[in-house]
Amino acid sequence: MKSVFYLLDTAPYSSEKAFGALNAAAVSLNGMNVTLGLYGDGVYLAAAGQDSRKLGVPNLADILYAYGELKVIVHEPSLVERDLLGETLIETLELTDEEDFFEAIEGSDCLILL
């Protein structure tokens, strides 16, 4: 397997799913092309300036900065649906339209939904 696509479709702090997806993607970076796709409520992870201290959990956006080699694509229609397109987003992300997002999934050797 040469490439893997992790799909995150839940809000980053609503469960451990986002934390698990980010860590699994980071571990997979060794020798593989890894893409993390933010879709649906997962696009909330794209917002810059997150502060998770009151929740008592790690700041998941910091993980994105720590692993700069992790390709992160954001489903732009999901941003629009949640009125986040005008917000400041993490600069290392790539916005994609519907077609490009699903082409990235189809082009990967493996799709992982956590």
Secondary structure, DSSP 8 states (H G I E B T S, - for coil): --EEEEEE-S-TTSSSHHHHHHHHHHHHTTTSEEEEEE-GGGGGGGBSS---GGGTS--HHHHHHH-TTSEEEEEHHHHHHTT-TTS-B-TT-EEE-HHHHHHHHHTSSEEEE-
